Amino acid sequence: LHRRMPKRGFHNPFRIEFEVVNLDTLADRFDAGTVVTPEALVAAGLITGNSPVKVLARGDMSKALTVKAHKFSGKAAEKLAAAGGAAEVIEATA
């Protein structure tokens, strides 16, 4: 049966699935001056901890947070820097 069913589309075996966190969520959950790591995000219940973390720029950032994640969107890094925080890229553990 599996040979008769057509395969639909292209499935990339090397795709990396990121856990997504937005800036407005970080601003709601963490206090100013906090260092936000993937372990802190798991403790806050925002991610499951099995995949790399990507920070996206939805919402406004008014707190100075230091965020350590595997990837950042361009706007998210700009908004963090404008609020007085920092965006630090960490290496993925393979």
Secondary structure, DSSP 8 states (H G I E B T S, - for coil): -TTTS---S---TT----EEEEHHHHHHHS-TT-EE-HHHHHHHTS--SSS-EEEE--S---S--EEEESEE-HHHHHHHHHTT-EEEE-----
